[in-house]
Amino acid sequence: MRKRFAPSSQALRNTALAAPFHGSLDAAGFPPLNAWRTAKPILFDADWQGKSPDPRRQTEVRLLWTPEFLYLKFVARYRLITIFDDADSNGRRDKLWDRDVAEVFLQPDAAQPRRYKEFEVSPNGFWIDLEIINGSLQHIKSGLQRRVYIDEPKKTWIAELAIPMKTLAPHFDSASVWRVNFFRVDGPSEPRFYSSWQPTNTPQPNFHVPERFGFLRFEPMPVLKPRKKKKSKPQK
């Protein structure tokens, strides 16, 4: 029998896991609370160089997947919220990163290391979606859905995202390994708090360093066995 080796501590630190979701969505079209508990949390509170940790600005991320959608949930602690008060009628806001945001960068195709997608959401629900190709930003129409609310007593804001898989990978394969990184920008003015899951280690804050991204793996979808039909009792 082949021996199974546990992943190294480094692999655990730089690999995010998306748990499969196969239940019913809630009325707003998002996974219910108990489904998020099945996903392993990713936590970070240090800056883009892996320094200056601030637990009061910690970010938790969880991921769920179906063949149709990738779901993300950010739970973001904050000291002070800074937001834009204007956006397009659908909530889209250019240069959203100039205020408080949570971000995910996704690179499904490792063969194109300078091409990836960026999704951002703010504490008041504004959003932006972009594709980056060789450093150039392009606006996309991803079909992103989001739900955001603020828990003021706990100094936390929560954002849930639903990203159509067809936007990310036209032929999604759950056995594939993607590259990914998660970020926060927090604060009204410089020096702002630029935090990241995988440090980019640039001299100045810069999230666009795809070679520093971590990895994203999709946990297998469970095989649901069909229920056995009860045998009918013979009539007397």
Secondary structure, 3 states (H helix, E strand, C coil): CCCCCCCCHHHHHCEEEEEECCCCCCCCCCCCHHHHCCCCCEEECCECCCCCCCHHHCEEEEEEECCCEEEEEEEEECCCCCCCCCCCCCCECCCHHHCCEEEEEEECCCCCCCEEEEEEECCCCCEEEEEEECCEEEECCCCCEEEEEEECCCCEEEEEEEEEHHHHCCCCCCCCCEEEEEEEEECCCCCCEEEECCCCCCCCCCCCCHHHCEEEEECCCCCCCCCCCCCCCCCC
